[in-house]
C-alpha cells in the first residue's frame, strides 16, 4: 500500500478564526510500499498531525487536500475507516500507556474483536499467541498476567502486539524510542525491523532523534511550521546543513563526525549508519597506514 498526500492542510479550531491554528500547509509526499520512512522535525512542526491523517484519526478537512492509502481515498465520505485502521496500525508515544485490559491476552485480542468480529475463538487465540510471541514475549508466562505487572520494556512489547495482531500492512510509530536508554532503544528498533520483515510491509516513524533516523530510515521528510521542506535519504537530508540549521535539528553523530573529519582533510563517505561509517573509517585509515 502506497501512501500519498496531495496539498494536505489542516487547522485546529477551524470554526473559530480567533482560535484557529494552522498545523499543516500544502503537504505533498509519497511513501512507497516497503519503505522505512522517517517523519522528522521539531516539536510543533506538524509531524503528529500529519501521521494521524494516515488512518483517519484526524479527518481531511473539506477543500484541504487529499490523502490516499492504497485504494483508500480518505476524502471520500464512503471510505471504510474501520477497514483502513486494521491495515494501518498506529503506535503512539509511550505505547505502554495504551494498555488497559485485565490480562495481556485480552489486551492484545481487543483489536481483533473490534476489526474482525467474525473470527472464531480458535482463530483469535492463534493470532493473539502469534503476535505476543512475535514481539519476543513468552506467551505462557505473560498471557494471563495483568499488563500492569509487566516490566517497562515488556509493556511496550505487549502494546505493540496489540497493534500488529491485526497484521497491518503499514505500521506508524510516533516517537517509538521515547524514554528508552541506549540499550532499550537498540532492542526496540531491532524489534521494529523484525516486524518490518515479518508482519508489516511499510514502517513510518515520527522522531526528533536524528541518530535513530540515520540508523534506520531509508528515506525521510523534514517538517517545519507545518510544511515539508526536504525529502530524501538520510545522507541527502543531513548533507543540507542550511536546512537543518533553519529547522533547529542536530546532525546525527555519524554526519557530525564526517563533517569534522572533512575539516581535517579526511573524507569519509558513508550512508550515515554506524556500521557503514565505522567500516569506511577503518578502510580509510588502513590505507593510510599501508602508505
Buried (B, 14 or more C-beta within 10 A) or exposed (E): BBBBBBEBBBBEEBEEEEEEEBBBBBBBBBBBEBBBBBBBBBEBBBBBBBBBBBBBBBBBBEEBBBBBBBEBBBBEEEBEBEEBBBBBBBBBBBBBEBBEBEBBBBBBBBBBEEBBEEBEEEEBBEBBBBBBEBBBBEBEEBBEBBBEEBEEBBBBBBBBBBBBBBBBBBBBBBBBBBEBEEEBBBBBBEBBEEBBEEBBBBBBBBBBBBBBBBBBBBBBBBBBBBBBBBBBBBBEBBBBEEBBEEBEBBBBBBBBBBBEBEEEEBEBEBBBBBEBBBEBBEEBEEEEEEE
